[in-house]
Amino acid sequence: MDKTKATIVPNASHGIGRKNLSTGAARAHHNMEMQRFLARVGCLLLGLACVITLALFCFQGFHLAGFHLETSLMNWIGAATIGTVAGLLGIVYRAVFRSD
């Protein structure tokens, strides 16, 4: 069997599977899976941070259960969340519109 050719077979969990892949193709597949995992975890954590920030602003704005934080801290939390989202959008923009 020729080991330089990669044979890709369907897999129900990820859409593609590995069967008789060369070392380079196996490494590329592993890198893609790691990138997919890290992207999912990153997006999940960013979404969680945004939901928590929104909850803090709601608690602060409606004074629920006597909740109160300093205004400067609330400004810092909002700016940090906006900065993180802007940074992620910048990374995605560069990845999608990269000129090689």
Backbone bond lengths (Angstrom), bond angles and torsions (degrees), N, CA, C in turn:
res aa  C-N    CA-C-N  psi(-1)  N-CA   C-N-CA  omega(-1)  CA-C   N-CA-C  phi
1 M - - - 1.451 - - 1.532 108.66 -
2 D 1.317 116.87 137.31 1.459 122.17 -179.78 1.522 109.85 -74.61
3 K 1.347 117.60 119.06 1.457 121.38 -175.74 1.523 113.13 -86.54
4 T 1.314 118.77 -2.11 1.454 120.23 -179.78 1.521 112.11 -86.71
5 K 1.307 117.45 -15.75 1.462 120.57 179.98 1.516 109.78 -97.14
6 A 1.304 115.79 141.37 1.468 121.20 177.61 1.516 108.86 -99.99
7 T 1.306 115.11 132.83 1.450 120.71 175.52 1.514 107.72 -107.36
8 I 1.307 116.99 120.45 1.463 121.79 -179.40 1.515 107.80 -108.02
9 V 1.328 114.55 127.19 1.460 120.12 179.73 1.512 109.14 -116.92
10 P 1.339 118.16 151.37 1.466 120.49 179.58 1.531 110.98 -63.95
11 N 1.322 114.47 145.75 1.455 121.67 177.07 1.521 106.65 -137.44
12 A 1.305 117.87 133.81 1.458 121.37 -174.81 1.520 112.58 -66.65
13 S 1.329 118.35 -29.82 1.457 119.31 -174.03 1.522 113.19 -81.11
14 H 1.319 119.32 -39.48 1.462 120.95 -174.53 1.527 113.69 -122.85
15 G 1.282 118.05 -2.36 1.453 119.50 -179.91 1.516 112.83 92.73
16 I 1.341 118.79 -31.77 1.453 121.52 176.26 1.517 108.26 -136.14
17 G 1.272 116.67 153.44 1.460 121.61 178.24 1.515 109.38 -132.25
18 R 1.332 115.96 175.22 1.453 119.75 -178.75 1.524 109.36 -112.23
19 K 1.311 115.06 130.98 1.447 120.67 173.93 1.515 107.27 -150.06
20 N 1.298 116.40 116.45 1.465 122.44 -179.87 1.525 112.26 59.06
21 L 1.329 117.20 42.59 1.459 120.33 178.42 1.515 109.89 -83.14
22 S 1.310 116.37 144.55 1.456 119.51 174.15 1.523 108.70 -70.96
23 T 1.302 117.06 168.50 1.463 121.26 -177.19 1.522 111.16 -60.06
24 G 1.305 117.66 -42.42 1.464 120.86 179.76 1.517 112.19 -65.57
25 A 1.320 116.41 -41.62 1.452 119.97 179.40 1.524 110.75 -69.07
26 A 1.340 116.86 -37.10 1.467 120.26 177.48 1.515 110.59 -64.93
27 R 1.329 116.69 -40.51 1.464 120.78 178.21 1.523 110.71 -65.42
28 A 1.324 116.82 -41.53 1.468 120.70 178.65 1.529 110.38 -64.31
29 H 1.333 117.00 -40.35 1.463 120.57 178.19 1.520 110.05 -64.18
30 H 1.326 117.07 -42.84 1.464 121.03 178.86 1.534 110.36 -62.50
31 N 1.323 116.83 -43.35 1.470 120.33 178.68 1.521 111.69 -62.21
32 M 1.329 117.07 -39.91 1.462 120.02 178.17 1.522 111.36 -65.12
33 E 1.329 116.62 -40.75 1.459 119.92 178.28 1.526 110.86 -65.03
34 M 1.327 117.75 -40.62 1.461 120.79 177.91 1.525 111.19 -65.27
35 Q 1.325 117.34 -41.39 1.456 120.55 177.66 1.522 110.64 -63.00
36 R 1.322 117.21 -41.42 1.461 121.34 178.54 1.528 110.21 -62.81
37 F 1.334 117.00 -44.51 1.464 121.36 179.46 1.525 110.84 -62.92
38 L 1.336 116.77 -47.84 1.461 120.02 -178.68 1.529 111.74 -65.42
39 A 1.312 117.38 -35.96 1.467 120.16 177.29 1.523 110.53 -65.34
40 R 1.325 116.97 -42.17 1.467 119.89 179.08 1.522 111.20 -64.60
41 V 1.322 116.91 -45.70 1.468 120.29 -179.54 1.529 110.05 -64.45
42 G 1.329 116.63 -43.35 1.463 120.03 178.61 1.512 112.87 -61.01
43 C 1.322 116.57 -44.67 1.466 120.16 178.68 1.522 111.47 -66.60
44 L 1.321 116.76 -37.79 1.465 120.14 177.71 1.531 110.65 -63.47
45 L 1.323 116.82 -45.82 1.465 120.02 179.35 1.524 111.90 -65.79
46 L 1.326 117.16 -39.72 1.457 120.18 178.47 1.524 110.35 -65.40
47 G 1.326 117.30 -42.22 1.458 120.30 177.05 1.517 112.06 -61.78
48 L 1.329 116.39 -41.79 1.454 121.18 177.69 1.529 110.76 -62.84
49 A 1.328 117.10 -42.05 1.467 120.85 178.33 1.533 110.97 -63.28
50 C 1.331 117.18 -40.04 1.467 120.30 178.92 1.530 111.30 -66.75
51 V 1.324 117.40 -40.09 1.468 120.79 179.02 1.527 110.13 -65.70
52 I 1.317 117.15 -42.73 1.467 120.58 178.28 1.519 110.70 -63.91
53 T 1.330 117.46 -41.39 1.464 120.81 177.92 1.528 110.53 -62.65
54 L 1.316 117.02 -43.81 1.468 120.72 177.74 1.523 110.72 -61.90
55 A 1.328 116.72 -41.23 1.464 120.38 178.07 1.526 110.87 -62.70
56 L 1.333 117.23 -41.84 1.465 120.33 177.83 1.526 111.24 -60.65
57 F 1.329 116.02 -43.54 1.460 119.02 179.62 1.526 111.36 -66.20
58 C 1.332 117.24 -36.95 1.472 119.91 177.08 1.523 111.14 -66.77
59 F 1.323 116.91 -45.53 1.467 119.97 177.48 1.521 110.99 -59.92
60 Q 1.338 116.11 -41.89 1.462 120.64 -179.41 1.529 110.68 -67.49
61 G 1.326 116.77 -44.02 1.464 120.64 -175.71 1.519 113.84 -70.12
62 F 1.334 117.26 -38.01 1.455 120.78 -178.05 1.530 112.74 -97.01
63 H 1.320 116.85 1.58 1.475 123.19 179.28 1.529 111.47 51.03
64 L 1.306 116.24 46.20 1.457 121.45 -179.18 1.531 110.22 -71.64
65 A 1.318 116.72 130.96 1.476 124.65 176.77 1.527 111.62 54.11
66 G 1.323 116.71 34.00 1.461 120.01 178.22 1.519 114.12 69.73
67 F 1.327 117.65 21.42 1.462 122.40 -177.49 1.516 110.09 -69.53
68 H 1.337 117.10 130.76 1.457 120.84 178.42 1.525 109.72 -153.31
69 L 1.318 115.83 127.55 1.462 122.66 172.39 1.521 108.01 -124.02
70 E 1.307 116.06 158.18 1.460 120.65 178.03 1.526 110.13 -63.26
71 T 1.311 116.48 146.18 1.468 121.41 -179.72 1.522 111.23 -61.75
72 S 1.321 117.35 -39.72 1.465 119.80 -179.71 1.529 111.33 -64.64
73 L 1.333 117.67 -35.86 1.460 120.45 177.03 1.523 110.66 -67.37
74 M 1.310 117.09 -41.71 1.466 120.38 178.28 1.535 110.64 -63.58
75 N 1.335 116.78 -39.86 1.468 120.21 176.32 1.522 110.60 -61.99
76 W 1.328 117.23 -42.25 1.453 121.94 -179.29 1.529 110.20 -64.83
77 I 1.327 117.53 -43.78 1.468 121.18 179.86 1.527 110.18 -62.58
78 G 1.332 117.23 -44.21 1.465 120.42 178.57 1.519 112.09 -63.53
79 A 1.337 116.99 -43.41 1.464 120.33 -179.88 1.526 111.05 -65.93
80 A 1.327 117.34 -39.02 1.465 120.24 178.83 1.526 111.15 -64.46
81 T 1.322 117.37 -39.58 1.464 120.87 178.72 1.522 110.74 -67.24
82 I 1.320 116.97 -44.72 1.468 120.68 178.67 1.522 110.54 -63.05
83 G 1.326 117.30 -41.34 1.464 121.12 178.32 1.520 112.56 -62.99
84 T 1.317 116.90 -39.38 1.459 121.04 178.79 1.524 111.30 -66.36
85 V 1.314 116.67 -44.83 1.470 120.55 178.47 1.527 110.06 -63.56
86 A 1.322 117.64 -42.33 1.467 120.78 178.62 1.527 110.82 -63.78
87 G 1.320 117.46 -39.69 1.461 120.72 177.67 1.519 111.96 -63.39
88 L 1.335 117.02 -42.97 1.458 120.78 178.22 1.523 110.76 -64.55
89 L 1.328 117.29 -41.48 1.467 119.88 177.35 1.526 111.52 -63.12
90 G 1.328 116.63 -37.42 1.466 120.13 176.54 1.520 112.17 -63.62
91 I 1.321 116.77 -41.60 1.467 121.00 178.02 1.524 110.40 -63.44
92 V 1.314 116.74 -45.00 1.467 120.91 179.97 1.528 110.09 -64.80
93 Y 1.317 117.71 -43.11 1.464 121.33 179.57 1.526 110.80 -59.33
94 R 1.347 116.52 -46.65 1.469 119.98 179.33 1.523 111.57 -63.82
95 A 1.343 117.16 -37.52 1.462 119.53 -179.38 1.523 111.49 -69.97
96 V 1.330 117.28 -37.82 1.460 120.10 -177.53 1.522 111.56 -77.01
97 F 1.322 117.91 -40.85 1.461 121.47 -174.18 1.522 112.29 -106.41
98 R 1.321 116.64 29.16 1.461 120.81 179.32 1.517 110.09 -66.85
99 S 1.312 116.68 134.91 1.462 120.80 176.73 1.521 108.14 -106.08
100 D 1.327 115.48 109.55 1.476 120.94 -179.09 1.491 111.42 -90.99
